[in-house]
Each structure stands twice: as structure tokens, then as C-alpha cells.
Amino acid sequence: MVIKREVAYGIVQGLSDFWKCEELQDFTVTLGTIKFGCHRFLLAACSGFFRGIFRSGMKETELKCVTVEDISSETFELIIETMYTGHDVLTNDNVIDIWKAAYQLQIPFLIKECEEFALATLSLDNYIVRRFFESHKGIDIIWPFILKNANAFFQTTKFLEMQVPDVLRLIQSQDLETTSEDDVVHALLRWVEFRPRQQDETSEDSDKECVCQSSGEKRIKTDYTSFEALEAQNLNKNKTKDLYDDERVEQLPDLLSNTRTCLLSPKCLKMLISHPLVNKTKLATDIIIDALFYQLQVRKHHGYWPRGAIYRSNSNYVNSAVAIRQTEETIKIKAFSFSFTVCHVTY
């Protein structure tokens, strides 16, 4: 069904008349010490969280009030303004807080708006990227941007602070855009040598947490653990391990086995074969030796490519082969093009 722009605009204009207007307000939302008078119908229409409260018959429905935690009053006021007026309230400074709150309150259209805004303003050195790295949901959103700007990302502290699963995911990606596989290996060596600092101080954003002081009202959790709390748990699990010098070194064989070692330059392979980190484990050394043998026998592969010899999607080269079959009457020729996940056949 087509929604007419004029009709939609008229509805929003009508709703905006009730923004910050006490007329017909029938529900109160408390955040910290701040109370917001709202209209139940609008909350239910926009927010899955509030719709669930109203349909559940909870005590808050009868009391016509609820206290929400983990969202600041400033952020909630911007969300309410968007609901009533359709105003574009997003800025580089508030988009992450609104995005997290929209997830908590289950507001799909606002989640989408925040993600589109963030993607349109991303750069490797801006505030939005740093905040997105505070959560795994955030990393997933900016992941295509990271893949497209891999060489620049390799130079950032955020790359050096990544956990092993994220590093593996990055170097395994067929869509990783890099000027040379040598750059990937040099970045991995920097990651292995990097020693994460033990954080003794809380995050710069910890002072933004909302402390609810009302003692008379029941406080409602949204079946939601804050992004900061989830990430703090993950960091605490990994902090002790990351601080040991040998922990990252032990990951090197697995990292090398997931890189395109067969596509490295002879200069890079020569560097690796004598590198102290590589020489610490026989497995890492064997991976580099296998890559050297592969390059020395490049004309004798007969269509076989190990995982480390598959070109990425953005490469100027593809892995291809030609198969010829001759019968008494015909000659059949097949050309194959391979990637990690797809085989294309042309007759």
C-alpha cells in the first residue's frame, strides 16, 4: 500500500501539537529524577518495549507509570521528540546513545535511522567508529566499512586492540580490500607484538550512566543488558589473557594459516622465515615453508590451490583453470574460476 506524503506529513503535524502538551497525557515515564508525560497510544505504536508492558497487564499499566533504567533523560527526550514530531535529532555526539536506547526500547525505525546516519558519516578517526567498537552489534554494522578501508584500519589502535575472533574474521574475509597480502601479514605481526594496556580507569562515558534515585517507584528492566555492561563482561574475561606476553604469540600459527601466505611477495616470505615470532613455533615455520614451496612449483599445480593461494574479491587476479576433453568427434573446453565459496564454470 502506497503512503501519501501529504497524508503522512499531516498526521505527524497533528501529533506534534501534543508534544510537551499535557492534554490527554495518560502515562508517565521516569528516567532518574526526570518524569516525562506521554501518550500511551504513541508509545505502543512506536516501541515494542512499551507495547509489551501495556499488553501484559503489569502493575505499571494500572499505575500508569514506569521507571526505565540504562537510558539518560537527555537521550529519551530526543527519542520522544522524534516520535511526536519526526524531527531529525541525530548528531555525531548523540547517535550512538540514541541507537542503544532504540534497541533497548525496540524502536525499529529509529534503529535504522541511527545506523544509516552512522554509516554516512563514518571515518576511521571519528567518534562514531570508536563508540561502535564498544559493542559487537556496533562492529557488525561498521564491518563493511572496515573491510573496504582495511589498510588504513590496520594502522589504528582499534585494530591492535581487537580480540582474536575478530582478527580472524577480518583476515579470512574474501571481501577484505588491501593493496597487498604483505600488508595483512605486517599488520598481524604488529597485532601479535602489541600489548594491550590494563585499564584501571572506567570508560570516559561511564559518567553518562543514569542513576535512578526514586525510592517509591518500581523500576523496570527491559530484559536488556546495557551494551557497556556486556562489553565490560567480555573485556574482563579476556583481560587477564591478553596481558600475558605469550598469549598473542600462541595465536600466530592460526592467524598465518588463515592468511593468503601463498600470495605473499618473496621479500615478505624471506622476512617471515627468519622472523623470531615465526621461529618460536614449528607450525608457523612450516606454514611459511609450504608457501615458499608453492611459489617454487607454481607451474606444477595442475589446478590445485591451497586456501592460502585464493585471491580476494577485489584482486586484479582470479584463480582460474582450463580443462580440455577430446573425443573422436568433439573437443570440450571448460574454464573454471574459483573463490572460497563459489566455482564459476564457462563452456
Phi, psi and omega in degrees: 000133182277131177263121180284132182302317184294321180293314180299318179296321179295321179295316180296320178299320179294318179295324183297337178294338182262001177289128183059027177244128184285349182298126176068009176295135184225016179202147180237132176247126182250131174231111186067237179258003184259133178249138179240119173280131185223174176250122187304320183299317182291319178300316181292325181291328186259331191240122175296328179297309181291324178299321178295321178297313185293328182276344187277344184073024179294164182302327181298330178295319179290320181285344180062036176202154179208147175252125181253133179256166174072010174231134179283155179296327179296318180292317181295323179298322178292323178294316178298320178300319178296318180298317185278326191242340185075011180297147174274105185255002188282137173224169177300330183280331186248352189299323182290318179296319179291321179299315179296317180294323179295323174295317182296319182270358177059062179245090188303315185295327181283325174302313180297317180299317180297317182292321178293321177298314182297315181296328181285342185241012184291140164210156188294340183250011182264171187295325184296316180299316180299320181288323179297330181288355178284349182217152178290327175299320180295318179299319180299324182291319183267003183303313178303323178295318179297315180300321182287334183241041189300314184299320177289322180296325179301337183272357185266158175293330180300321176296314182296335181268359181295150175279161185306311181302323180288323177296316178298316179300322181293309186284339178282338189299130175292338183265005177297126182257111180220149182288336182200144175294338175301322181297324179296315181294316179298323178294320179297320179296321176295321179297317180296321183282343183287139178245106179302141177285146173279121185275114179266343182252157179283165181298153179295344181262002185294336181286355180271355182296140181274123179256112182279124185251355181289123184264347185267343185256147174285136182260137186252125168272156185255028188053040189219130173259131185302150179304318182297319181294318179298315182290327176297321178296316180296320180294320180295326179293326186260348188300311184299317181297315186296336185280347178278135184299324186277349186298312181287328178299322180295339180277347188301314179303317179295321179294315180296323180292344180255007175260173181267066186298330180289347180259005179288155177288154176305324180296318181291319179296322178296320178297317183293321185295338179249006183285133182302324180293321178293320183288352179290334181229141180294325182297316179295318179297318180297324179298317180290321178297317178300321178294321177297315178298321179300315181291326180290336182246034188300332182271003185241024186276335179054045175084005180264129175233121172291167182304323183284004181245008181273125180289149178282168186298328183270003183289155174283354182238157173228156175275114183223157179212157179237127177247130182241129177233123184248131173245183181294331185252333186222166171236121179256131180238129176239134175249131183245139173233127188244147164227189179297324190242349188227142172237120179259133182239132177235132180263000000 
